[in-house]
Amino acid sequence: MTSIHIATHDLQVVYEADQIENLYQTLDELHSAVSDGELNQITTLSESELADLLRDIVFTAQETLKELAKRQTAKSQTKRPAPILQFVPAERVETRNA
């Protein structure tokens, strides 16, 4: 099972894959309820309150994706081997031989 570990001060939280899946399912259920005009049947939040909360969730998700991308970029750059060959422009080669 996949886990996400988050340590904050003295608190350690472990998010298992099924917990993240539950978040997705909740959002999908909210979407269905809004599409069907039945939002008031599954939440006490007003439409504007829900919209504000969803914007916060989307922002946080986007920032998390950016951080993940930065980590992946940093990892790929550290794994890249040093170049074996070094190319020199032709004009520099000619001046050395003169």
DSSP file (Angstrom, degrees, kcal/mol; ACC not computed):
  #  RESIDUE AA STRUCTURE BP1 BP2  ACC     N-H-->O    O-->H-N    N-H-->O    O-->H-N    TCO  KAPPA ALPHA  PHI   PSI    X-CA   Y-CA   Z-CA
    1    1 A M              0   0    0      0, 0.0     2,-0.3     0, 0.0    15,-0.0   0.000 360.0 360.0 360.0 137.9    0.0    0.0    0.0
    2    2 A T        -     0   0    0      2,-0.0    15,-1.9     0, 0.0     2,-0.3  -0.609 360.0-169.3 -82.4 137.5    1.3    3.5   -0.9
    3    3 A S  E     -A   16   0A   0     -2,-0.3     2,-0.5    13,-0.2    13,-0.2  -0.935  17.9-152.3-127.3 150.4    1.8    6.0    1.9
    4    4 A I  E     -A   15   0A   0     11,-2.6    11,-3.5    -2,-0.3     2,-0.5  -0.993  17.7-156.1-118.3 122.6    2.5    9.7    2.1
    5    5 A H  E     -A   14   0A   0     -2,-0.5     2,-0.4     9,-0.2     9,-0.2  -0.863  11.6-177.9-104.0 130.5    4.3   10.7    5.3
    6    6 A I  E     -A   13   0A   0      7,-2.7     7,-2.8    -2,-0.5     2,-0.5  -0.986   6.5-165.7-128.5 121.3    4.0   14.3    6.6
    7    7 A A  E     +A   12   0A   0     -2,-0.4     2,-0.4     5,-0.2     5,-0.2  -0.931  10.6 173.7-108.7 124.1    5.9   15.4    9.7
    8    8 A T  E >   -A   11   0A   0      3,-3.1     3,-2.9    -2,-0.5     2,-0.1  -0.958  62.3 -57.0-131.8 113.2    4.9   18.7   11.2
    9    9 A H  T 3  S-     0   0    0     -2,-0.4     0, 0.0     1,-0.3     0, 0.0  -0.359 121.3 -20.0  52.8-119.1    6.5   19.7   14.5
   10   10 A D  T 3  S+     0   0    0     -2,-0.1     2,-0.5    -3,-0.1    -1,-0.3   0.440 121.3  94.2 -95.8  -0.4    5.7   16.8   16.8
   11   11 A L  E <   -A    8   0A   0     -3,-2.9    -3,-3.1     2,-0.0     2,-0.5  -0.788  52.8-170.6 -97.0 130.6    2.8   15.5   14.7
   12   12 A Q  E     -A    7   0A   0     -2,-0.5     2,-0.4    -5,-0.2    -5,-0.2  -0.984   3.4-172.1-121.7 125.8    3.3   12.8   12.2
   13   13 A V  E     -A    6   0A   0     -7,-2.8    -7,-2.7    -2,-0.5     2,-0.5  -0.940   7.7-159.3-116.8 135.7    0.5   12.0    9.7
   14   14 A V  E     -A    5   0A   0     -2,-0.4     2,-0.7    -9,-0.2    -9,-0.2  -0.967   5.0-160.1-117.0 119.3    0.5    9.1    7.3
   15   15 A Y  E     -A    4   0A   0    -11,-3.5   -11,-2.6    -2,-0.5     2,-0.1  -0.881   9.4-156.1-100.7 116.5   -1.8    9.3    4.3
   16   16 A E  E >>  -A    3   0A   0     -2,-0.7     4,-1.5   -13,-0.2     3,-0.9  -0.472  31.2-106.3 -83.7 160.7   -2.5    5.9    2.8
   17   17 A A  H 3> S+     0   0    0    -15,-1.9     4,-2.3     1,-0.3     5,-0.2   0.854 119.5  57.4 -57.1 -37.0   -3.6    5.6   -0.8
   18   18 A D  H 3> S+     0   0    0      1,-0.2     4,-1.9     2,-0.2    -1,-0.3   0.817 102.6  54.3 -68.6 -28.0   -7.2    4.8    0.2
   19   19 A Q  H <> S+     0   0    0     -3,-0.9     4,-1.7     2,-0.2    -1,-0.2   0.900 109.7  46.4 -70.3 -39.3   -7.4    8.1    2.1
   20   20 A I  H  X S+     0   0    0     -4,-1.5     4,-2.0     1,-0.2    -2,-0.2   0.893 111.1  53.0 -66.5 -39.2   -6.4   10.1   -0.9
   21   21 A E  H  X S+     0   0    0     -4,-2.3     4,-2.6     1,-0.2    -2,-0.2   0.876 105.2  55.0 -62.4 -37.6   -8.9    8.0   -3.0
   22   22 A N  H  X S+     0   0    0     -4,-1.9     4,-2.4     2,-0.2    -1,-0.2   0.889 105.4  52.6 -63.2 -38.7  -11.6    9.0   -0.4
   23   23 A L  H  X S+     0   0    0     -4,-1.7     4,-2.3     2,-0.2    -2,-0.2   0.937 110.3  47.8 -60.2 -46.2  -10.8   12.6   -1.0
   24   24 A Y  H  X S+     0   0    0     -4,-2.0     4,-2.5     1,-0.2    -2,-0.2   0.925 111.0  50.7 -60.4 -44.7  -11.2   12.1   -4.7
   25   25 A Q  H  X S+     0   0    0     -4,-2.6     4,-2.5     1,-0.2    -1,-0.2   0.892 108.6  52.2 -62.0 -40.0  -14.5   10.3   -4.2
   26   26 A T  H  X S+     0   0    0     -4,-2.4     4,-2.3     2,-0.2    -1,-0.2   0.935 110.9  46.9 -61.4 -46.4  -15.8   13.1   -2.0
   27   27 A L  H  X S+     0   0    0     -4,-2.3     4,-2.3     1,-0.2    -2,-0.2   0.889 111.8  51.3 -62.8 -38.7  -15.0   15.6   -4.7
   28   28 A D  H  X S+     0   0    0     -4,-2.5     4,-2.4     2,-0.2    -1,-0.2   0.889 109.4  49.9 -65.5 -39.4  -16.6   13.4   -7.3
   29   29 A E  H  X S+     0   0    0     -4,-2.5     4,-2.4     2,-0.2    -2,-0.2   0.894 109.9  51.1 -65.8 -39.7  -19.8   13.1   -5.2
   30   30 A L  H  X S+     0   0    0     -4,-2.3     4,-2.5     2,-0.2    -2,-0.2   0.917 109.8  50.7 -61.4 -42.9  -19.9   16.9   -4.8
   31   31 A H  H  X S+     0   0    0     -4,-2.3     4,-2.7     1,-0.2    -2,-0.2   0.934 110.6  48.2 -60.1 -47.1  -19.6   17.3   -8.5
   32   32 A S  H  X S+     0   0    0     -4,-2.4     4,-2.2     1,-0.2    -1,-0.2   0.913 111.3  50.5 -60.9 -42.9  -22.4   14.9   -9.2
   33   33 A A  H  <>S+     0   0    0     -4,-2.4     5,-3.2     2,-0.2     6,-0.5   0.908 112.2  46.4 -64.0 -41.7  -24.7   16.6   -6.7
   34   34 A V  H ><5S+     0   0    0     -4,-2.5     3,-1.2     3,-0.2    -1,-0.2   0.930 112.4  50.7 -65.4 -43.9  -24.0   20.0   -8.2
   35   35 A S  H 3<5S+     0   0    0     -4,-2.7    -2,-0.2     1,-0.3    -1,-0.2   0.857 114.3  44.3 -60.9 -35.5  -24.6   18.7  -11.7
   36   36 A D  T 3<5S-     0   0    0     -4,-2.2    -1,-0.3    -5,-0.2    -2,-0.2   0.433 113.5-116.7 -90.1   0.5  -27.9   17.1  -10.6
   37   37 A G  T < 5S+     0   0    0     -3,-1.2    -3,-0.2    -4,-0.4     3,-0.2   0.791  85.3 113.6  70.8  27.5  -29.0   20.2   -8.6
   38   38 A E    > < +     0   0    0     -5,-3.2     3,-1.7    -6,-0.2     4,-0.5  -0.011  23.2 124.4-120.3  28.0  -29.0   18.2   -5.4
   39   39 A L  G >> S+     0   0    0     -6,-0.5     3,-1.7     1,-0.3     4,-1.3   0.882  70.4  60.5 -57.9 -40.5  -26.2   19.9   -3.5
   40   40 A N  G 34 S+     0   0    0      1,-0.3    -1,-0.3     2,-0.2    -2,-0.1   0.641  97.0  62.7 -65.5 -12.1  -28.4   20.7   -0.5
   41   41 A Q  G <4 S+     0   0    0     -3,-1.7    -1,-0.3     1,-0.1    -2,-0.2   0.670 112.9  31.4 -84.4 -17.0  -29.0   17.0    0.0
   42   42 A I  T <4 S+     0   0    0     -3,-1.7     2,-0.3    -4,-0.5    -2,-0.2   0.520 122.5  29.1-120.2  -6.2  -25.3   16.2    0.7
   43   43 A T     <  -     0   0    0     -4,-1.3    -1,-0.2     2,-0.1     7,-0.0  -0.998  51.9-145.6-151.7 153.3  -23.9   19.3    2.4
   44   44 A T  S    S+     0   0    0     -2,-0.3     2,-0.1    -3,-0.1    -4,-0.1   0.447  71.3 110.3 -93.1  -2.5  -25.0   22.1    4.6
   45   45 A L  S    S-     0   0    0     -6,-0.1    -2,-0.1     1,-0.1     2,-0.1  -0.449  71.1-122.5 -70.9 143.6  -22.5   24.5    2.9
   46   46 A S     >  -     0   0    0     -2,-0.1     4,-2.6     1,-0.1     5,-0.2  -0.360  29.8-104.1 -74.8 167.4  -23.9   27.2    0.7
   47   47 A E  H  > S+     0   0    0      1,-0.2     4,-2.5     2,-0.2     5,-0.1   0.902 123.1  48.6 -60.4 -40.9  -22.9   27.3   -3.0
   48   48 A S  H  > S+     0   0    0      2,-0.2     4,-2.3     1,-0.2    -1,-0.2   0.889 111.3  49.6 -69.5 -37.5  -20.5   30.2   -2.3
   49   49 A E  H  > S+     0   0    0      2,-0.2     4,-2.3     1,-0.2    -2,-0.2   0.921 113.1  47.0 -64.4 -43.3  -19.0   28.5    0.8
   50   50 A L  H  X S+     0   0    0     -4,-2.6     4,-2.9     2,-0.2    -2,-0.2   0.911 110.7  52.1 -64.3 -42.2  -18.4   25.4   -1.2
   51   51 A A  H  X S+     0   0    0     -4,-2.5     4,-2.2    -5,-0.2    -2,-0.2   0.912 110.4  48.4 -61.2 -42.7  -16.9   27.3   -4.1
   52   52 A D  H  X S+     0   0    0     -4,-2.3     4,-1.9     2,-0.2    -1,-0.2   0.920 113.1  47.6 -63.1 -43.3  -14.5   29.1   -1.8
   53   53 A L  H  X S+     0   0    0     -4,-2.3     4,-2.2     1,-0.2    -2,-0.2   0.911 111.3  50.4 -64.8 -42.5  -13.5   25.8   -0.2
   54   54 A L  H  X S+     0   0    0     -4,-2.9     4,-2.9     1,-0.2    -1,-0.2   0.878 107.7  53.8 -64.4 -37.9  -13.0   24.2   -3.6
   55   55 A R  H  X S+     0   0    0     -4,-2.2     4,-2.6     2,-0.2    -1,-0.2   0.909 109.2  49.1 -61.6 -41.0  -10.8   27.1   -4.8
   56   56 A D  H  X S+     0   0    0     -4,-1.9     4,-2.5     2,-0.2    -2,-0.2   0.906 112.1  48.2 -63.5 -41.4   -8.7   26.6   -1.7
   57   57 A I  H  X S+     0   0    0     -4,-2.2     4,-2.6     2,-0.2    -2,-0.2   0.929 112.4  48.1 -64.3 -45.5   -8.4   22.8   -2.4
   58   58 A V  H  X S+     0   0    0     -4,-2.9     4,-2.7     2,-0.2    -2,-0.2   0.921 112.0  49.9 -62.3 -44.3   -7.5   23.5   -6.1
   59   59 A F  H  X S+     0   0    0     -4,-2.6     4,-2.5     1,-0.2     5,-0.2   0.938 112.6  46.7 -59.3 -47.7   -4.9   26.0   -5.1
   60   60 A T  H  X S+     0   0    0     -4,-2.5     4,-2.2     1,-0.2    -1,-0.2   0.896 112.4  50.1 -63.4 -40.6   -3.3   23.7   -2.6
   61   61 A A  H  X S+     0   0    0     -4,-2.6     4,-2.3     2,-0.2    -1,-0.2   0.910 111.1  49.3 -63.8 -42.3   -3.4   20.8   -5.1
   62   62 A Q  H  X S+     0   0    0     -4,-2.7     4,-2.2     2,-0.2    -2,-0.2   0.909 111.5  48.6 -64.3 -41.7   -1.7   23.0   -7.7
   63   63 A E  H  X S+     0   0    0     -4,-2.5     4,-2.3     2,-0.2    -1,-0.2   0.880 110.4  51.9 -65.3 -37.7    1.0   24.1   -5.3
   64   64 A T  H  X S+     0   0    0     -4,-2.2     4,-2.4     2,-0.2    -2,-0.2   0.911 108.9  50.3 -64.3 -42.5    1.6   20.5   -4.3
   65   65 A L  H  X S+     0   0    0     -4,-2.3     4,-2.5     2,-0.2    -2,-0.2   0.896 109.3  51.6 -61.7 -40.8    2.0   19.5   -8.0
   66   66 A K  H  X S+     0   0    0     -4,-2.2     4,-2.4     2,-0.2    -2,-0.2   0.922 110.6  48.2 -61.6 -43.9    4.5   22.4   -8.5
   67   67 A E  H  X S+     0   0    0     -4,-2.3     4,-2.2     1,-0.2    -2,-0.2   0.898 111.5  49.9 -64.5 -40.4    6.5   21.2   -5.5
   68   68 A L  H  X S+     0   0    0     -4,-2.4     4,-2.4     2,-0.2    -1,-0.2   0.908 110.4  50.3 -63.4 -41.5    6.4   17.6   -6.8
   69   69 A A  H  X S+     0   0    0     -4,-2.5     4,-2.6     2,-0.2    -2,-0.2   0.901 109.3  51.5 -63.7 -41.0    7.6   18.8  -10.2
   70   70 A K  H  X S+     0   0    0     -4,-2.4     4,-2.7     1,-0.2    -1,-0.2   0.914 110.4  49.0 -61.5 -42.6   10.4   20.7   -8.6
   71   71 A R  H  X S+     0   0    0     -4,-2.2     4,-2.6     2,-0.2    -2,-0.2   0.914 111.6  48.8 -63.5 -42.5   11.5   17.7   -6.7
   72   72 A Q  H  X S+     0   0    0     -4,-2.4     4,-2.5     2,-0.2    -2,-0.2   0.905 112.1  48.9 -64.4 -41.1   11.4   15.5   -9.8
   73   73 A T  H  X S+     0   0    0     -4,-2.6     4,-2.0     2,-0.2    -2,-0.2   0.926 112.1  48.5 -63.6 -44.7   13.4   18.1  -11.7
   74   74 A A  H  X S+     0   0    0     -4,-2.7     4,-1.8     1,-0.2    -2,-0.2   0.904 112.4  48.8 -62.9 -41.6   16.0   18.3   -8.9
   75   75 A K  H  X S+     0   0    0     -4,-2.6     4,-1.3     1,-0.2    -1,-0.2   0.913 111.6  48.5 -65.0 -42.4   16.3   14.5   -8.8
   76   76 A S  H  X S+     0   0    0     -4,-2.5     4,-0.7     1,-0.2    -1,-0.2   0.844 110.5  52.0 -69.3 -31.7   16.7   14.2  -12.5
   77   77 A Q  H  < S+     0   0    0     -4,-2.0     3,-0.3     1,-0.2    -1,-0.2   0.853 108.7  49.7 -72.6 -33.9   19.4   16.9  -12.6
   78   78 A T  H  < S+     0   0    0     -4,-1.8    -1,-0.2     1,-0.2    -2,-0.2   0.758 110.6  50.7 -76.0 -22.5   21.4   15.3   -9.9
   79   79 A K  H  < S+     0   0    0     -4,-1.3    -1,-0.2    -5,-0.1    -2,-0.2   0.609  83.2 107.0 -87.8 -13.1   21.3   11.9  -11.7
   80   80 A R  S  < S-     0   0    0     -4,-0.7    -3,-0.0    -3,-0.3     2,-0.0  -0.520  72.0-127.9 -70.6 123.8   22.5   13.3  -15.0
   81   81 A P        -     0   0    0      0, 0.0     3,-0.1     0, 0.0    -1,-0.1  -0.308  27.9 -94.8 -71.4 156.6   26.1   12.2  -15.6
   82   82 A A        -     0   0    0      1,-0.1     2,-0.0     2,-0.0     0, 0.0  -0.411  52.6 -93.7 -66.1 144.9   28.8   14.7  -16.5
   83   83 A P        -     0   0    0      0, 0.0    -1,-0.1     0, 0.0     3,-0.0  -0.357  28.5-157.8 -64.3 139.5   29.4   15.0  -20.2
   84   84 A I  S    S+     0   0    0     -3,-0.1     2,-0.3     1,-0.1    -2,-0.0   0.868  77.5  47.3 -82.9 -41.1   32.1   12.8  -21.6
   85   85 A L        -     0   0    0      2,-0.0     2,-0.5     0, 0.0    -1,-0.1  -0.778  67.4-158.2-103.5 146.0   32.8   14.9  -24.7
   86   86 A Q        -     0   0    0     -2,-0.3     2,-0.4    -3,-0.0    -2,-0.0  -0.983  14.2-142.6-124.3 122.3   33.2   18.6  -24.8
   87   87 A F        -     0   0    0     -2,-0.5    -2,-0.0     0, 0.0     0, 0.0  -0.663  12.4-163.4 -87.9 135.4   32.6   20.3  -28.1
   88   88 A V        -     0   0    0     -2,-0.4     5,-0.1     2,-0.0    -2,-0.0  -0.960  29.0-107.2-117.2 132.8   34.8   23.2  -29.2
   89   89 A P    >>  -     0   0    0      0, 0.0     4,-1.3     0, 0.0     3,-1.0  -0.256  30.4-117.5 -57.5 147.2   33.8   25.6  -31.9
   90   90 A A  H 3> S+     0   0    0      1,-0.3     4,-2.2     2,-0.2     5,-0.2   0.832 111.2  60.6 -57.5 -37.3   35.8   25.1  -35.1
   91   91 A E  H 3> S+     0   0    0      1,-0.2     4,-1.5     2,-0.2    -1,-0.3   0.839 103.5  50.6 -63.8 -31.8   37.3   28.6  -35.0
   92   92 A R  H <> S+     0   0    0     -3,-1.0     4,-1.3     2,-0.2    -1,-0.2   0.868 108.9  51.6 -71.7 -35.6   38.9   27.8  -31.6
   93   93 A V  H  X S+     0   0    0     -4,-1.3     4,-1.3     1,-0.2    -2,-0.2   0.909 108.3  51.5 -65.9 -42.1   40.5   24.6  -33.0
   94   94 A E  H  X S+     0   0    0     -4,-2.2     4,-0.9     1,-0.2    -1,-0.2   0.876 107.0  52.9 -64.8 -38.1   42.0   26.4  -36.0
   95   95 A T  H  < S+     0   0    0     -4,-1.5    -1,-0.2     1,-0.2     3,-0.2   0.814 104.7  55.9 -71.3 -28.0   43.6   29.1  -33.8
   96   96 A R  H  < S+     0   0    0     -4,-1.3    -1,-0.2     1,-0.2    -2,-0.2   0.872 107.8  48.6 -68.2 -36.1   45.3   26.5  -31.7
   97   97 A N  H  <        0   0    0     -4,-1.3    -1,-0.2     1,-0.2    -2,-0.2   0.654 360.0 360.0 -79.1 -16.1   46.9   24.9  -34.7
   98   98 A A     <        0   0    0     -4,-0.9    -1,-0.2    -3,-0.2    -2,-0.1   0.473 360.0 360.0 -76.3 360.0   48.3   28.2  -36.1
